[in-house]
Amino acid sequence: KQLCRNGALLWASFEVENRKRPDAALESAVLTDASGAASSQFHFEKMRLRFNETSIGVAGIQLKDSNVKPSTYTLTVVEDGGLSRQVVVDGIEF
C-alpha cells in the first residue's frame, strides 16, 4: 500500500487477504533491505483470518543512517500453521 519514513524508521503498510477455505493465522511480517538488514517490528489488525477476510498490517525497519538513500526492500508475510503459506513482495523501492 505505502511506505512511510518517521525519523529513523521506515514503515510499509499493506493488506493481507485469505482467499482459501482454511483459516489463516498470521505469524509475522518482515521488511528487509537490499543489504539483508531486517526488522521484526510488525503489527496486524487481525491475526486470524477466515475465508475472504482481510487484515491491515505494518512492518518497520530501522534505518542505519538518518539520511534516506534510495534502496530496494522485500516484504515477507508468514502464516503460522494451517497451510504454512508465505507471501514475498520483492522490489519495493523508496
N, C-alpha and C positions, 0 to 999 in steps of 0.2 A: 504494500500500500504506500508506505512512505518512509523516508529516512530523515531523522532529526538529529541535530547536534545540540547538546546542552552542556556547555563548559567542556570538560574533558571526557564526556561520554557521547557515544554515537548510538542512537536507538533506531531500530527498524520496527515498524508496526505492520501487522499482517493479519490475515483472516484464514482460519482453517475450517474446512467443511468435511463432515463424514458422509461419504456417498455409498457406503457399504452397509449391509444389514447388521453385522455385529457392532456393538457399541465400541467407540474408540476412547481409550484412556490416555490422554496426552501426558507425556513424561517430561520432555524438555524441549527447549528451543535454544540453539547456539548460533551466535553470529561470529564468523571467523573472517579475519582479514587476509590479504594476499600473502603476508609473511608467516601465516599459521597461528598468529595470536588469536585466542578465542576467549569468550566470556560465558560464564554460566548464569549471568543475570537475566532472568526472564520472568514473565507473568502471563497467565492465561485467564481470560474472563471466566471460562468454564473448563474444568479439567476432564470431564466425561461428556462425550458427545453421542447422542443417539442418532439413528438414521436421519440424514438430511439436516442435522443441527449444525450450527456454526459457532465458532468462538473467536474472539479477537485476542491477539497476543502481542507482546512486545519482547524484544531481546536487545540487550545492550552490550557494547564493548568499550572498554577503557582505551582512550586514545593515548599513545605514548608521548605525543607532542601536542601542545595546545593549538599549534598552527595546523589547520586541516590541510592535508595534501591529498591529491586525487589517489584513490585506491579502489580496489575491487573487493567485494565481500561475498560470503556464502552464508545463507541461512539454512539451518538443518532443524527440522521439527521431527521428533521421535515419539512413537506411541509405545506405551508400556502394556505388555500383554496383548490379548486379542490376536490380531493378525500380525503384530510386530511391524507395522508399516513405518516407513521413514520417507519424508519428503525433503529434497535438497533443491534449493534455488541458487544457482550459480550466477556470477556476473552482475551482481548488484553494484552499481557504480555510484560514487559520491565525489 
